[in-house]
């Protein structure tokens, strides 16, 4: 019996010291991205707008609670801009879509809108909630995307257009394509027509009234189409082209952030992954340490009663616990160092955004603030000028379609 208890005590020490090996074994698999084998006809291409993601920061959580969960608000906010831009790059490589842009807020300029929320991202575990809707209000999908990131992903997925979370981006792109495949060519044409009419309504509701019918909550159908040579239609398309130009300029700023974050973000996720694993290993072992400790003490007592020296057994147990704690603290500190580098890059994104001077109907306007603020001001100016031209003094804000704001879990 004494020998059995002693063996159990030593086994307890070995379990504590070796717990990290099983936790770190994540099998590396790669999800393939579906790409077009031939050029898609222009009339079948839909423009895609990807809204800046919801950072998914827990409401009311203290800084300490966030740190304990490896959530750094500055990094989450940077990810909320980084992830949509990487998804944009992924969609563009498929060849199935028209213009793909990151949007600071909803605009009916896009035929399909993608909205996302970051529920988890710590380099080891990633979880996104992503949905897509077209201009008619039809929901294409709304799914949870999860993955555990293998260490190999930081070696294999670091080239151009690749990311350690690439499996998630590929799955979103494939789901978007699968949803599009359910639509006929007539459906695709109707989506584009509704986009035109909703954009016109967002500028001057009265001038474009009567063309669309809202059949349900956020659902639209075309009642009739304006004549192709109608002046207001030509004018609307001219204004929309100007908005495309601004969106391109805004996306240049998102590109600067994206490429500026690339290396430090990958480094942070790699170190955060190690910190998360160390933390989880310690958390999992917390409930078993008392039992293991009791077994260790019983083993030490039995070993001493048999005439042996129990200091080695006790020392091994203490050493195992100390090594685990020390390793976890070291990894967490390294993760915080990378978090600080990312925070600085994220802050410089807005600080370095230079004012944009635009000419609109013979007037020179100066747009300042972040990319998001400039986009909102631009759209306000467009509605204001178009409304004056048509005599419609109402300049309402654009209504976000039902469903593009993902519910919080």
Order of alpha helices (4+ residues) and beta strands (2+ residues): alpha-beta-alpha-alpha-beta-beta-beta-beta-alpha-alpha-alpha-beta-beta-alpha-alpha-beta-beta-alpha
